[in-house]
Amino acid sequence: MTRLALERNQVWVYLAAIIIGLGVGSAWPGVESAFEAALWPVLIVLLFATFVQVPLLHLRDAFADYRFTTAAVIGNFVFIPMVVWGLVQFLPDDNVLRLGVLLVLLVPCTDWFISFTQLGGGDTARAIAITPLNLILQLALLPGYLWLFAGAEITGALRIGDLWHAIAIVLVPLGAAIVAEYWIEAKPARSVVRDHLAWWPIPALAVVMFLIAGAQVGAVIDAMSVLPVVVPVFIAFLVSAALLAKALAWVLRLPTPQAGRSRSAWELATRLLCFLSR
């Protein structure tokens, strides 16, 4: 199978990985701890393979795009929180459910976002360039958002340590990828290493999904009762975010590549996976 064929059929690869993972987790419940322990190293490998495909040594050019940075900051931390506040009003008066949805929509999984941007044909260089600013602003603003939207009693249940753990999961492969790119660019013949690593993201992501499905069978079963409630909220969020992105791109005259439709589908999948794995 060629790499192009693998990319075209990646959805079926991921679906098979999830189904097999759920089957293994149901048949052998004891694998949960082993799968959770294996998840983080595999996720680091996935991000490393993704980062190596991006010209990390030239990210300054992507970050210097002030119009893109302005759109990302305004969209992510001004308009999106307003949309989220409006949508959670349609949820049942359940503090735990509302907290889970707020965390998913206000603090998207950065590692998934970068991987799916690359797989969906998006501008991964800009996605990585904006990631440090996104992480810093998320950490700084999340307590305030939760206090405004959910109340002080719910905000106190948030474990900030989990967010720092997510930052480490991104920074370790990012640093390794920068070192690898220095090594690859030192000799043109070494570019074959990058070509080989380009095969890794889809299989690695399939393994990640397999491990999550196997380790979270109980969470998936428990979540079935709330999915009919939260899925419409996530879909409404997706539509609102897409329209908002189009509006910001138009106002700031940003390019809007056709690959955006693929990224929208991945974004919905990302947020559902994040919801189930929290």
Sine and cosine of phi, psi and omega as CSV:
sin_phi,cos_phi,sin_psi,cos_psi,sin_omega,cos_omega
0.00,0.00,0.72,-0.69,0.05,-1.00
-0.98,0.21,0.29,-0.96,0.01,-1.00
-0.90,0.43,-0.59,0.81,0.02,-1.00
-0.89,0.45,-0.67,0.75,0.03,-1.00
-0.91,0.42,-0.62,0.78,0.04,-1.00
-0.89,0.45,-0.68,0.74,0.01,-1.00
-0.91,0.41,-0.61,0.79,0.00,-1.00
-0.93,0.36,-0.46,0.89,-0.05,-1.00
-0.95,-0.30,0.29,0.96,-0.09,-1.00
-0.89,0.45,-0.53,0.85,0.00,-1.00
-0.87,0.49,-0.66,0.76,0.00,-1.00
-0.93,0.36,-0.56,0.83,0.06,-1.00
-0.89,0.46,-0.72,0.69,-0.02,-1.00
-0.92,0.39,-0.66,0.75,0.01,-1.00
-0.88,0.47,-0.69,0.73,0.04,-1.00
-0.89,0.46,-0.65,0.76,0.00,-1.00
-0.89,0.45,-0.66,0.75,0.01,-1.00
-0.91,0.41,-0.71,0.70,-0.02,-1.00
-0.89,0.45,-0.71,0.71,0.02,-1.00
-0.90,0.44,-0.66,0.75,0.02,-1.00
-0.88,0.48,-0.69,0.73,0.04,-1.00
-0.89,0.45,-0.62,0.78,0.03,-1.00
-0.91,0.42,-0.71,0.70,0.01,-1.00
-0.91,0.42,-0.69,0.72,0.00,-1.00
-0.90,0.43,-0.55,0.83,0.02,-1.00
-0.96,0.28,-0.62,0.78,-0.04,-1.00
-0.97,0.25,-0.58,0.82,-0.02,-1.00
-0.77,-0.64,0.99,0.15,-0.04,-1.00
-0.85,0.53,-0.38,0.93,-0.05,-1.00
-0.95,0.32,-0.16,0.99,-0.04,-1.00
-0.98,0.17,-0.10,0.99,-0.10,-0.99
-0.82,0.58,-0.77,0.64,-0.05,-1.00
-0.92,0.40,-0.62,0.78,0.01,-1.00
-0.92,0.40,-0.65,0.76,0.01,-1.00
-0.91,0.41,-0.66,0.76,0.00,-1.00
-0.91,0.42,-0.61,0.80,0.03,-1.00
-0.93,0.37,-0.59,0.81,-0.03,-1.00
-0.98,0.21,-0.34,0.94,-0.10,-0.99
-0.88,0.48,-0.72,0.70,-0.13,-0.99
-0.92,0.38,-0.69,0.72,0.08,-1.00
-0.87,0.49,-0.64,0.77,0.00,-1.00
-0.92,0.39,-0.62,0.78,0.03,-1.00
-0.90,0.44,-0.61,0.79,0.05,-1.00
-0.90,0.43,-0.65,0.76,0.05,-1.00
-0.89,0.46,-0.67,0.74,0.03,-1.00
-0.86,0.52,-0.74,0.67,-0.02,-1.00
-0.93,0.38,-0.61,0.79,0.03,-1.00
-0.88,0.48,-0.73,0.68,0.01,-1.00
-0.89,0.45,-0.57,0.82,0.04,-1.00
-0.94,0.35,-0.72,0.69,-0.05,-1.00
-0.90,0.43,-0.57,0.82,-0.04,-1.00
-0.91,0.42,-0.42,0.91,0.01,-1.00
-0.98,0.22,-0.13,0.99,-0.07,-1.00
-0.96,-0.27,0.63,-0.77,0.04,-1.00
-0.95,0.31,0.96,0.26,-0.09,-1.00
-0.89,0.46,-0.47,0.88,-0.03,-1.00
-0.96,0.26,-0.08,1.00,-0.02,-1.00
-0.82,-0.57,0.45,0.89,-0.03,-1.00
-0.93,0.36,-0.32,0.95,-0.02,-1.00
-0.84,0.54,-0.60,0.80,0.00,-1.00
-0.90,0.43,-0.65,0.76,0.00,-1.00
-0.93,0.36,-0.67,0.74,-0.04,-1.00
-0.95,0.31,-0.36,0.93,0.01,-1.00
-0.97,0.23,-0.07,1.00,0.05,-1.00
-0.98,0.20,1.00,-0.01,-0.13,-0.99
-0.92,0.39,-0.51,0.86,0.01,-1.00
-0.92,0.38,-0.65,0.76,0.05,-1.00
-0.90,0.43,-0.72,0.69,0.00,-1.00
-0.87,0.49,-0.67,0.74,0.03,-1.00
-0.88,0.47,-0.71,0.71,0.01,-1.00
-0.89,0.46,-0.67,0.75,-0.03,-1.00
-0.91,0.42,-0.70,0.72,-0.03,-1.00
-0.92,0.38,-0.74,0.67,-0.01,-1.00
-0.90,0.44,-0.70,0.72,-0.02,-1.00
-0.91,0.41,-0.74,0.67,-0.09,-1.00
-0.95,0.31,-0.55,0.83,-0.21,-0.98
-0.87,-0.49,0.03,1.00,0.10,-1.00
-0.85,-0.53,-0.88,0.48,-0.10,-0.99
-0.98,0.22,-0.68,0.73,-0.01,-1.00
-0.86,0.50,-0.72,0.69,0.07,-1.00
-0.85,0.52,-0.57,0.82,0.05,-1.00
-0.91,0.41,-0.66,0.75,0.04,-1.00
-0.90,0.44,-0.70,0.72,-0.02,-1.00
-0.88,0.48,-0.69,0.73,0.01,-1.00
-0.85,0.52,-0.67,0.74,0.01,-1.00
-0.91,0.41,-0.63,0.78,-0.07,-1.00
-0.95,0.30,-0.59,0.81,-0.04,-1.00
-0.93,0.37,-0.25,0.97,0.06,-1.00
-0.91,0.40,-0.34,0.94,-0.01,-1.00
-1.00,0.00,-0.05,1.00,0.01,-1.00
-1.00,0.09,0.41,-0.91,0.09,-1.00
-0.87,0.50,0.35,-0.94,-0.01,-1.00
-0.98,0.19,0.93,0.37,-0.02,-1.00
-0.83,-0.56,0.93,-0.36,-0.09,-1.00
-0.87,0.50,-0.66,0.75,-0.03,-1.00
-0.91,0.41,-0.71,0.71,0.01,-1.00
-0.89,0.46,-0.70,0.71,-0.02,-1.00
-0.91,0.42,-0.63,0.78,0.03,-1.00
-0.89,0.45,-0.69,0.72,0.01,-1.00
-0.87,0.49,-0.70,0.71,0.00,-1.00
-0.92,0.39,-0.65,0.76,0.02,-1.00
-0.88,0.47,-0.68,0.74,0.00,-1.00
-0.91,0.42,-0.64,0.77,-0.01,-1.00
-0.92,0.40,-0.69,0.72,-0.10,-0.99
-0.99,0.11,-0.48,0.88,0.00,-1.00
-1.00,0.00,-0.44,0.90,-0.03,-1.00
-0.80,-0.60,0.97,0.23,0.00,-1.00
-0.89,0.45,0.45,-0.89,-0.01,-1.00
-0.94,0.33,0.95,-0.31,-0.09,-1.00
-0.90,0.45,-0.64,0.77,-0.03,-1.00
-0.91,0.41,-0.68,0.73,0.06,-1.00
-0.89,0.45,-0.68,0.73,-0.05,-1.00
-0.85,0.53,-0.71,0.71,-0.03,-1.00
-0.92,0.39,-0.70,0.72,-0.02,-1.00
-0.90,0.44,-0.70,0.71,-0.03,-1.00
-0.95,0.31,-0.49,0.87,0.09,-1.00
-0.89,0.46,-0.69,0.73,0.01,-1.00
-0.92,0.39,-0.70,0.72,-0.03,-1.00
-0.94,0.35,-0.50,0.87,0.00,-1.00
-1.00,0.08,0.05,1.00,0.03,-1.00
0.99,0.17,0.38,0.93,0.02,-1.00
-0.99,0.12,-0.05,-1.00,-0.01,-1.00
-1.00,0.06,1.00,0.04,-0.09,-1.00
-0.92,0.40,-0.53,0.85,0.01,-1.00
-0.87,0.49,-0.72,0.70,0.02,-1.00
-0.93,0.37,-0.59,0.81,0.02,-1.00
-0.87,0.49,-0.69,0.72,0.01,-1.00
-0.94,0.33,-0.63,0.78,-0.03,-1.00
-0.88,0.48,-0.59,0.81,-0.06,-1.00
-1.00,0.08,-0.20,0.98,-0.09,-1.00
-0.86,0.51,-0.74,0.68,0.00,-1.00
-0.85,0.53,-0.67,0.74,0.01,-1.00
-0.91,0.42,-0.66,0.76,0.04,-1.00
-0.87,0.49,-0.70,0.71,-0.03,-1.00
-0.90,0.44,-0.69,0.73,-0.01,-1.00
-0.89,0.45,-0.72,0.70,-0.02,-1.00
-0.93,0.37,-0.57,0.82,0.06,-1.00
-0.87,0.49,-0.75,0.66,0.00,-1.00
-0.88,0.47,-0.65,0.76,-0.07,-1.00
-0.96,0.29,-0.60,0.80,-0.18,-0.98
-0.99,-0.16,-0.37,0.93,-0.07,-1.00
-0.84,0.55,-0.73,0.68,0.02,-1.00
-0.84,0.54,-0.64,0.77,0.03,-1.00
-0.91,0.41,-0.67,0.75,0.05,-1.00
-0.87,0.49,-0.73,0.69,-0.04,-1.00
-0.91,0.41,-0.59,0.81,0.03,-1.00
-0.90,0.43,-0.63,0.78,0.00,-1.00
-0.96,0.29,-0.64,0.77,-0.15,-0.99
-1.00,-0.04,-0.47,0.89,-0.15,-0.99
-0.82,-0.57,-0.29,0.96,0.00,-1.00
0.98,-0.18,0.39,-0.92,-0.10,-1.00
-0.91,0.42,-0.55,0.84,-0.06,-1.00
-0.92,0.38,-0.53,0.85,0.03,-1.00
-0.98,0.17,-0.63,0.78,0.00,-1.00
-0.85,0.53,-0.57,0.82,-0.02,-1.00
-0.91,0.41,-0.32,0.95,0.00,-1.00
-0.99,0.12,-0.15,0.99,-0.04,-1.00
-0.96,0.30,0.71,-0.70,0.04,-1.00
-0.98,-0.22,0.98,-0.18,-0.03,-1.00
-0.88,0.47,-0.45,0.89,0.01,-1.00
-0.85,0.53,-0.52,0.85,0.03,-1.00
-0.89,0.45,-0.58,0.82,-0.01,-1.00
-0.94,0.35,-0.64,0.77,0.04,-1.00
-0.91,0.41,-0.56,0.83,0.07,-1.00
-0.89,0.46,-0.67,0.74,0.03,-1.00
-0.89,0.45,-0.61,0.80,0.02,-1.00
-0.89,0.46,-0.68,0.73,0.00,-1.00
-0.89,0.45,-0.60,0.80,0.00,-1.00
-0.89,0.45,-0.50,0.87,0.03,-1.00
-0.99,0.12,-0.68,0.73,-0.14,-0.99
-0.94,0.34,-0.58,0.82,-0.04,-1.00
-0.89,0.45,-0.81,0.59,0.03,-1.00
-0.93,0.37,-0.47,0.88,0.04,-1.00
-0.90,0.43,-0.72,0.70,0.03,-1.00
-0.89,0.45,-0.66,0.75,0.02,-1.00
-0.90,0.44,-0.61,0.79,0.00,-1.00
-0.93,0.38,-0.60,0.80,0.03,-1.00
-0.90,0.44,-0.70,0.71,0.05,-1.00
-0.88,0.48,-0.69,0.73,-0.01,-1.00
-0.89,0.46,-0.62,0.79,-0.02,-1.00
-0.94,0.34,-0.59,0.81,0.12,-0.99
-0.86,0.51,-0.68,0.73,-0.01,-1.00
-0.91,0.41,-0.68,0.73,-0.03,-1.00
-0.92,0.40,-0.68,0.73,-0.05,-1.00
-0.96,0.28,-0.24,0.97,0.02,-1.00
-0.92,0.39,-0.50,0.86,0.02,-1.00
-0.65,-0.76,0.82,-0.57,-0.03,-1.00
-0.82,0.57,-0.55,0.83,-0.04,-1.00
-0.89,0.45,-0.39,0.92,-0.03,-1.00
-0.97,0.25,-0.10,1.00,0.00,-1.00
-0.88,0.47,-0.34,0.94,0.04,-1.00
-0.88,0.47,-0.47,0.88,0.05,-1.00
-0.89,0.45,-0.69,0.72,0.04,-1.00
-0.89,0.46,-0.62,0.78,0.01,-1.00
-0.89,0.45,-0.65,0.76,0.03,-1.00
-0.92,0.40,-0.66,0.76,-0.02,-1.00
-0.93,0.38,-0.34,0.94,0.01,-1.00
-0.91,0.41,-0.33,0.94,0.05,-1.00
-0.98,0.20,-0.31,0.95,-0.19,-0.98
-0.96,0.28,-0.63,0.77,-0.17,-0.99
-0.82,0.58,-0.70,0.71,-0.05,-1.00
-0.92,0.39,-0.77,0.63,0.07,-1.00
-0.87,0.49,-0.63,0.78,-0.01,-1.00
-0.91,0.42,-0.65,0.76,0.03,-1.00
-0.92,0.40,-0.59,0.81,0.06,-1.00
-0.89,0.46,-0.65,0.76,0.04,-1.00
-0.91,0.42,-0.66,0.75,0.04,-1.00
-0.86,0.52,-0.73,0.68,0.00,-1.00
-0.90,0.43,-0.62,0.79,0.06,-1.00
-0.87,0.50,-0.72,0.70,-0.03,-1.00
-0.92,0.40,-0.67,0.74,0.02,-1.00
-0.90,0.45,-0.72,0.69,-0.01,-1.00
-0.88,0.47,-0.68,0.73,-0.01,-1.00
-0.92,0.38,-0.57,0.82,-0.05,-1.00
-0.99,0.11,-0.34,0.94,-0.12,-0.99
-0.90,-0.44,0.47,0.88,0.01,-1.00
-0.83,0.55,-0.72,0.69,0.00,-1.00
-0.88,0.48,-0.67,0.75,0.01,-1.00
-0.91,0.41,-0.61,0.79,0.02,-1.00
-0.90,0.44,-0.70,0.71,0.01,-1.00
-0.89,0.46,-0.70,0.71,0.01,-1.00
-0.90,0.43,-0.54,0.84,-0.06,-1.00
-0.98,0.21,-0.24,0.97,-0.05,-1.00
-0.84,0.54,-0.57,0.82,-0.05,-1.00
-0.95,0.31,-0.41,0.91,-0.03,-1.00
-0.98,-0.19,-0.20,0.98,-0.01,-1.00
-0.85,0.52,-0.66,0.75,0.03,-1.00
-0.87,0.49,-0.37,0.93,0.01,-1.00
-1.00,0.06,-0.69,0.73,-0.12,-0.99
-1.00,0.06,-0.49,0.87,-0.03,-1.00
-0.86,0.50,-0.71,0.70,0.06,-1.00
-0.86,0.51,-0.56,0.83,0.04,-1.00
-0.92,0.40,-0.68,0.74,0.02,-1.00
-0.90,0.43,-0.65,0.76,0.01,-1.00
-0.91,0.41,-0.67,0.74,0.05,-1.00
-0.89,0.46,-0.61,0.79,0.06,-1.00
-0.89,0.45,-0.70,0.71,-0.02,-1.00
-0.86,0.51,-0.72,0.69,0.01,-1.00
-0.90,0.44,-0.70,0.71,-0.01,-1.00
-0.89,0.45,-0.69,0.73,-0.01,-1.00
-0.91,0.42,-0.62,0.78,0.02,-1.00
-0.91,0.43,-0.70,0.72,0.02,-1.00
-0.90,0.43,-0.65,0.76,0.02,-1.00
-0.90,0.44,-0.68,0.74,0.02,-1.00
-0.88,0.47,-0.67,0.74,0.03,-1.00
-0.88,0.47,-0.68,0.74,-0.02,-1.00
-0.91,0.42,-0.71,0.70,0.02,-1.00
-0.90,0.45,-0.65,0.76,0.02,-1.00
-0.89,0.45,-0.61,0.79,0.00,-1.00
-0.94,0.35,-0.70,0.71,-0.03,-1.00
-0.90,0.43,-0.68,0.74,-0.05,-1.00
-1.00,-0.06,0.05,1.00,0.05,-1.00
0.85,0.53,0.76,0.65,0.05,-1.00
-1.00,-0.06,0.49,-0.87,0.07,-1.00
-0.94,0.35,0.58,-0.81,0.01,-1.00
-0.81,-0.58,1.00,0.00,-0.05,-1.00
-0.91,0.40,0.44,-0.90,-0.01,-1.00
-0.90,0.43,-0.37,0.93,-0.01,-1.00
-0.90,0.44,-0.19,0.98,-0.02,-1.00
-0.84,0.55,-0.52,0.86,0.00,-1.00
-0.91,0.42,-0.63,0.78,0.05,-1.00
-0.91,0.40,-0.66,0.75,-0.03,-1.00
-0.91,0.42,-0.53,0.85,0.01,-1.00
-0.90,0.44,-0.68,0.73,0.03,-1.00
-0.90,0.45,-0.67,0.74,0.03,-1.00
-0.91,0.42,-0.58,0.82,-0.02,-1.00
-0.89,0.45,-0.68,0.73,0.03,-1.00
-0.89,0.45,-0.71,0.70,0.03,-1.00
-0.87,0.50,-0.65,0.76,0.01,-1.00
-0.86,0.51,-0.74,0.67,-0.09,-1.00
-0.94,0.34,-0.58,0.81,0.07,-1.00
-0.91,0.42,-0.67,0.74,0.04,-1.00
-0.89,0.45,-0.67,0.75,0.02,-1.00
-0.89,0.46,-0.66,0.75,-0.02,-1.00
-0.88,0.47,-0.70,0.72,-0.05,-1.00
-0.95,0.32,-0.48,0.88,-0.09,-1.00
-1.00,-0.04,-0.01,1.00,0.00,-1.00
-0.99,0.16,0.00,0.00,0.00,0.00
